[in-house]
Amino acid sequence: MEITVLLLIWKKLTKQVIHLKNIKNMKNIYYVINTIDKDKVDFVEIVQNPNTIRYSLDMSKFIIKTPVGVESDPSFVSNGNVTPVGTYTHSEILVLLDGNEWSLTEEVI
């Protein structure tokens, strides 16, 4: 009886470890959206809320990201209500954020 219980526990733990490994390989998808389309974004489908989104320096665009593991576009993108300026991976969005449209640059004297 104890061996059966231990085997069941082992199976469950093995499934959880496999699930965690799969999650580790999943990534967010980032979208740059024009600020005029903010009211069309369904914030239930993304990680941020309206108060936590990152805006470009001129406030003309903002960035949203999907939850980890979501591989399809949010419905407001797939149904055509919002057309992203661009779609990016994590490493790509970091490069974009380092640019002068998103970050202040210091002048070297």
N, C-alpha and C positions, 0 to 999 in steps of 0.2 A: 504493500500500500504506500509506504513512504517513497519508494523508488518511483512509482507512478506520479506522485505529487511533485517530486523533484524534477522528473522529466517534463512535466507540464510547465513548471516554473522556468526550466532551462529553455524550452521552446519559446515561451513568451519573451524572455530576456533576449534571445537570439533575434527575434523579429524586431524588437525595439532597437537593438544595435544596428541592424540593417537599415531600419527606417532613419535613424540618426545619421548614418553614413550617406544615405540618399539626400537628406536635407542639406548636409554640408556641401554637396555638389550643386545645389540649386542656387540660383542667383536672382537678384532683383533686376527689373527692367526699368530704366529711367526714361522719362519723356520731358522734353522742353515744350511748354505750351505758351501761347500768346496770352497775356493778361486779360485781354478783352474776352477770352473764352472761359475765364475762371468760374462764372456762374453755371456753365454747362458741365463742369466736372462733378462727378458723383464721388464725394470723398469717402464713402463707405467702401469703395473698391480699391482704394490706395492706402499707403502707409500714413501719409500726413493728414492733417486737418487744415482748414483754411488759415489757421493762425501759425502753422509751423512750416509752411512752404518757403522755399528759398527763391528769392527774386533776383533778377539781373540788376545791375547797378542803376540802370535807367528805368527799372520797374516795368519794362515792356514785356518781359517773359518770366516764367517761373518753372520750377522743376518739381515733378512728382515721380514717385516710384511705386511699383507694384509690390505686394507682399512676396517674400521669398517663395519660390516654387511656382508662382503663377506665370505660365508661359504664354498666355493669350493676352491680347490687348483688352484694356477695360472696355466695357460696353459703350461708353460715350465716345471712344475712339473707333471701335469696330463698326458702330452704326453711323459714323460720319458726322456726328454732332460736333466733334472736336478733331481738328487736323493738327497733329503735333508738328512743331518746327523740326524736331528730330527725335530719334529713339537711340538710346545708348546703353552700353554695358557699364558696369561699375568703373572699370579702368578708363573707359572713354569719357564718362561724366567727370571724373577727377581731372582729366586733361582740360576739358571744357571749363570747369570751375576755376582753373588756374589762369585762364585767359583774362584779358582786360575788360571784357564785357561783364564778367562776374566777380572779379576781385580787384581791389585797389592795388596799384603798383607803386612802389616807392621809387622816386628818382634818385639816382646816385650822383652825388656832387663831386 
